[in-house]
Amino acid sequence: MPALLHTLSRGVSHEVRFVEVNHLASLRHPIRAHGTLQFRKPHTLIMTQSAPHKAVYRIEGNRLFVNHSERGVPVSRYPGVIAIVSGFEGLLSGNYALLAHDFKTRLQGTPQSWRLTLHPRLAALKRALTSVMIRGQGARLVTIKTRAPNGDFSDMHILP
């Protein structure tokens, strides 16, 4: 696992385009979103969403900022966000200790075609998230699939 993370932290583009389809139990139809994700070392993740509506979500350290606001809210209010951020940060910074602290990890496949499955360890994360499955090819992330206990799920495709 650490060898794969080292490869990812060196090779993965820290800004990628994505298409995401969110299936929410409370809605009849899925919500399709697209935009960019950007990771800035050491602890900043920025999601710029172009559709279905324009929005910018920036997480710096333990604070979430929405649409260029300077007044962030604690990320601790959103356990699902914490899980995704620590997963991204662990992958893109090569920090296996961070991943192993927050998740039970299972890596399958070869360096050319791999799948990393994350199951939350902490009770607060388990209430928001059942699993995260990340698929990649070499140093390229391909998909990120998240599952929630209430049946909601999201499939994010990272565009080449």
N, C-alpha and C positions, 0 to 999 in steps of 0.2 A: 504493500500500500504506500509507504513513504516514497518509494521510487516513482510510482505513477504520479503522486502529488508533486514531486520535484519536477517531473517532465511537464506537467500541466502548468505549474507556476512559471516555468520558463517559456512555454510555447503558446499558451492560450492567449488570444487577443483579449485585452482588458476592456474592449468596447465591441459589443456584438449587436446585431439586429435580431429581433425575435418576433415570432407570431405565437400568441397564446390563446387557447380556447379554455374558458372556465365554465364548468358544468356545476351549477348551483341547484340544490334540491328545491329551493324556494322559487325558482324561475322555470318557465316552460321551455325556453330555448337557451342554448349556451351563449355566452358573451365572448366575442372574438376581439382580441386586442393586438396591437402591434406597436413596435417602437424600438428603442435601444436600451441596452443595459451597459453600464460602465462601472468598472471596479477600479478604485484608486487606492493603492497601498498607503497606509496600513489598514484603515477601517472605514472606507467610504464606498457605498454602493448607490448608484443613481439609476433609476428607471425613468426614462422619458417615454411616455406613452403618446402615440400619435392618434390612435383610434381605440375605442369608439369615441372617446373625447380626449382632448389634449390635457395632459397632466404631467407633473414632474414630482417624483418621490425620491427624496435623498435621505439616506441613512448615514449619519456620521457618528461613529462610536455607538453610544446607546440612545441617540435621539433621532426621531423621524421628522423630516421637514417636508411640507407639501406645497408645491407651486411657488417656489422661491421665498417662502415665508422664513423669517428669521426666528420665529418662535416655534421651536420643535417640541414634540411631546415624547415622553419616555417610550422607548421601544418595548419596554417590559409590559406595556398595556396590550401588546399584540404578540402573543406567543408564536403564532404562525409566522410572523415576520422575523422574529428572532431565529427561528429554525432555518428559514431560507437564507438569512444573512450569514449565519454561522456556517451553513453549508457552502455558500459561495466563497466566503472568506477563507474557509479551510481549504477548499479546492484551489482557488486562484492564488493564495499566498503560500501553498505547500505546507500548511499547518495541520498535520495529522493529529496532534494533541488536541486541537480545538474540535475537530470532527469526533474523535474518540470520546471526548468529554461529554458532548451533547447527544451523540448518537451511537447506536450499535451499527457497525459498518460491515458490509459484505461486498467484496469485489470479485467479479467473475469475468472470464474472457481472457483476451490477449491484449498486449499493449496496442495493437492495431484496431481492436474492436472490443470494448469493455463496457461493463455495467457496474455501477456502484449503487447499492441500495442502503439507505439510511433509515433506521427506526429510532425515534426519540427515546432517550433514557429518562428525562426529567418529566415529572407529573404534569407541570404546566405545559410543556410541549406536547405531551400525549393527548391533552384535552383539545388541542388545535390541529394536530397532525398525526396521521397514522404512519405514513411513509413518504420518502422522497426517493425516486429512482432517477439516476443520472446516467445517460448513455453517452459514450464518446467514441471517437476514432482517432487514435494517437493522441495528440495534444488538442484536438478539437472537440468541444462540447457539441452534442447533437440534439439531445432532448432532455428536458427536466420534467418529470411527472410527479405531482404532489397529490396525496390522498388525505382526506380529513375524516374523522370518526363519524360525522353526520352524513357522509355520502358525497359531499362536495369533492370535486377533483379538478385539476388543472393540468393541461398538457402544453408545455412550452417547447417550441421548436426554434433552435438557434440557426439562423440562416448563414449559409457559407459566405 
